[in-house]
Amino acid sequence: MLKLIRVCILMSIVLGAPLFLLLQFSGILSERSASVLKIRPLTGPGVGSAFPVKFKGVKYLITAAHVCADNSVLTTPNHAHIVIYAAKHLDICILSATGLDVEPIPLGVKNVGPPWLNIVKTVGYPGGEGIIISHGSYVRKSFKKFATTSKPPCPSPEVKSIYKHPFFGPQEHCVNAINGIETTAKVLPGNSGGPALDVFNRVIGVVIAYSRFNGHGFYVGINQLRLVLERASEVKQ
């Protein structure tokens, strides 16, 4: 009988702990997704996704540089945000988050999650409509580098931007995909600028593109995002 009790306790630990963690992380994911916002230029067309982070004690809003384009001001619901720093070569744009009453999403440590839990989640507004959370896994660390151009065809046929025009639909542009990371998490036009999250719902990158062949998403990793945030922190606001 004692042996049976020990076996039952062991099984409850083995099976119950992952279930508890899954439920815990699901609740955290719901909170994190509430921090992802729809963003658009103050003037002109287009819509993408954005999310707040805290770096060196300051809150910033993050999106993709091709969402910011050449605009100096972009808007989220009830707020206007000034572009602080745009790294077009990495497709990352940093904006002010003054007065934004939204919890920042914690930054991760590595470009991918732990190998024992190969999970990547993308959060954003595909189609410029309601928020969607897509689950997938890490595929590879980089894909073919190519220079930014204004319109397809792109030098690499499988990658294009996911910029959403409110009147004319998805506007396809080539993006600079240096150090892009591929995930099976699906993304669509409107996801640009949203976060890629690890299993602990920490930011591991910024979504910038997708594959038209299999729907896989591509994101710029947290290492590059931290470098851009460092530059943005040096800009006097």
C-alpha positions in Angstrom: 0.0 0.0 0.0 2.8 2.4 0.9 4.5 1.7 -2.4 1.2 2.4 -4.3 0.9 5.7 -2.4 4.4 6.7 -3.4 3.7 5.8 -7.1 0.5 7.9 -7.0 2.4 10.9 -5.5 5.1 10.6 -8.1 2.6 10.5 -10.9 0.8 13.5 -9.6 4.1 15.4 -9.6 5.1 14.3 -13.1 1.6 14.9 -14.6 0.3 17.6 -12.4 3.3 20.0 -12.5 3.3 20.4 -16.4 -0.5 20.9 -16.2 -0.2 23.5 -13.5 2.5 25.3 -15.5 0.5 25.1 -18.7 -2.5 26.7 -17.0 -0.3 29.3 -15.3 1.4 30.3 -18.6 -1.9 30.4 -20.4 -3.1 33.0 -17.9 0.1 35.0 -18.4 -0.2 34.8 -22.2 -3.7 36.2 -22.0 -2.3 39.2 -20.0 0.6 39.6 -22.4 -1.7 39.6 -25.5 -3.7 42.4 -23.9 -0.6 44.6 -24.1 -0.3 44.1 -27.9 -1.9 47.1 -29.7 -3.0 47.9 -33.2 -0.9 50.8 -34.6 -1.2 53.0 -37.7 0.4 56.2 -39.0 -1.1 59.5 -37.8 -1.7 60.4 -41.5 -1.8 58.0 -44.4 -2.8 54.4 -44.8 -1.5 51.2 -43.2 -1.9 49.2 -40.0 0.3 46.9 -38.0 0.9 45.6 -34.5 3.0 47.0 -31.6 3.8 46.2 -28.0 5.4 48.0 -25.0 8.6 47.0 -23.3 10.6 48.5 -20.4 14.3 49.1 -21.0 16.6 50.7 -18.5 13.5 51.8 -16.5 11.9 53.5 -19.5 8.8 52.3 -21.3 9.0 52.1 -25.1 6.6 51.0 -27.8 8.0 48.6 -30.4 6.9 47.9 -34.0 8.4 47.1 -37.3 10.3 49.8 -39.2 8.3 49.2 -42.4 5.1 49.9 -40.3 6.6 53.3 -39.2 7.8 53.8 -42.8 8.8 57.5 -43.0 6.2 58.7 -40.5 7.3 60.6 -37.4 4.1 60.0 -35.4 1.9 56.9 -35.2 -1.2 56.2 -33.2 -2.6 53.4 -31.1 -6.2 53.6 -29.7 -6.4 56.9 -27.8 -2.6 57.6 -27.9 -0.1 59.2 -30.3 3.5 58.0 -30.3 6.6 59.8 -31.6 9.2 57.8 -33.4 12.4 57.8 -31.4 14.6 55.6 -33.4 14.1 53.5 -36.6 16.7 50.8 -37.5 15.5 50.1 -41.1 18.4 47.6 -41.7 16.8 45.4 -38.9 13.2 46.5 -39.5 12.7 47.7 -35.9 11.1 50.9 -34.9 11.1 52.4 -31.4 8.4 54.9 -30.3 7.6 56.8 -27.2 5.1 55.3 -24.8 4.3 58.4 -22.7 0.9 58.1 -21.1 0.3 54.6 -22.4 -1.4 52.7 -19.6 -0.5 49.2 -20.8 1.7 46.7 -19.0 5.1 46.2 -20.7 6.0 42.7 -21.8 9.2 41.3 -20.2 12.2 40.9 -22.5 13.6 37.4 -23.0 17.2 36.5 -22.8 17.8 34.6 -26.1 16.5 34.7 -29.7 14.8 31.3 -29.1 13.3 29.6 -26.1 14.8 26.7 -24.2 15.5 23.6 -26.4 13.5 21.4 -24.1 10.4 23.5 -24.8 10.6 24.6 -28.5 7.6 26.9 -28.5 7.2 30.3 -30.3 4.1 32.3 -30.1 3.2 35.3 -32.3 0.7 37.9 -31.3 -0.8 40.6 -33.5 -3.7 41.9 -35.6 -3.7 39.9 -38.9 -5.8 41.7 -41.5 -6.0 44.6 -39.1 -8.9 43.0 -37.4 -9.1 41.2 -34.0 -6.0 40.0 -32.1 -4.8 36.5 -32.9 -2.3 34.3 -31.0 -0.5 31.7 -33.1 1.5 28.9 -31.7 4.4 27.2 -33.4 8.1 26.3 -32.9 11.5 27.5 -33.8 12.7 26.4 -37.3 16.1 28.0 -38.1 18.1 31.0 -37.0 18.4 32.8 -40.3 17.3 33.0 -43.9 18.8 34.5 -47.0 19.9 38.1 -46.6 18.6 40.6 -49.2 18.4 44.4 -49.5 15.3 46.5 -48.9 13.3 47.4 -52.0 10.0 49.1 -52.4 8.1 46.5 -54.3 8.3 42.8 -55.2 9.6 40.7 -56.8 12.0 40.2 -53.9 15.5 38.7 -54.4 14.3 35.9 -52.3 10.9 34.7 -53.6 9.6 33.2 -50.4 9.7 36.3 -48.2 7.7 39.5 -48.4 6.4 42.0 -45.9 3.1 41.9 -44.2 2.0 45.5 -44.2 -1.8 46.0 -44.3 -3.4 48.8 -46.3 -6.9 49.6 -45.0 -8.3 50.3 -48.4 -6.3 48.3 -50.9 -5.5 45.2 -48.8 -2.0 43.7 -48.1 0.7 45.8 -49.6 3.7 43.6 -50.4 7.1 45.0 -49.9 10.5 43.4 -49.6 12.2 43.8 -46.3 15.7 43.6 -45.0 15.8 40.1 -43.4 19.2 40.1 -41.8 19.4 37.7 -38.9 15.7 36.8 -39.4 14.5 33.8 -37.4 11.9 31.4 -38.9 9.0 29.9 -36.9 6.1 27.7 -37.8 3.8 30.1 -35.9 1.5 31.5 -38.7 1.4 35.2 -39.4 -0.6 37.3 -41.9 -0.7 40.9 -43.1 -1.2 43.1 -40.0 1.1 41.0 -37.8 4.1 43.2 -38.6 5.6 44.7 -35.5 3.9 42.3 -33.1 6.0 40.3 -30.6 7.4 36.7 -30.9 7.1 35.1 -27.4 8.8 32.1 -25.9 7.2 29.4 -23.7 7.4 31.8 -20.7 5.7 34.6 -22.7 8.7 36.8 -22.8 9.7 38.8 -25.9 12.2 37.0 -28.1 11.7 39.1 -31.2 9.7 41.4 -33.5 7.6 39.9 -36.3 8.6 41.3 -39.7 7.7 38.9 -42.5 6.0 35.7 -43.5 6.5 33.0 -46.2 3.9 32.9 -48.9 4.6 29.2 -49.4 3.9 27.8 -46.0 2.7 30.7 -43.9 5.7 30.5 -41.5 6.6 33.7 -39.7 9.9 35.5 -39.5 11.1 37.7 -36.6 14.1 39.8 -35.7 15.6 38.3 -32.5 15.8 39.8 -29.0 19.6 40.3 -29.4 19.0 42.8 -32.2 16.1 44.4 -30.4 18.2 45.1 -27.4 20.8 46.7 -29.6 18.2 49.0 -31.1 16.8 49.8 -27.7 20.2 50.7 -26.5 20.5 53.2 -29.4 17.0 54.6 -28.7 17.9 55.1 -25.0 20.7 57.4 -26.1 18.3 59.7 -28.0 17.2 62.8 -26.0 13.4 63.0 -26.0 
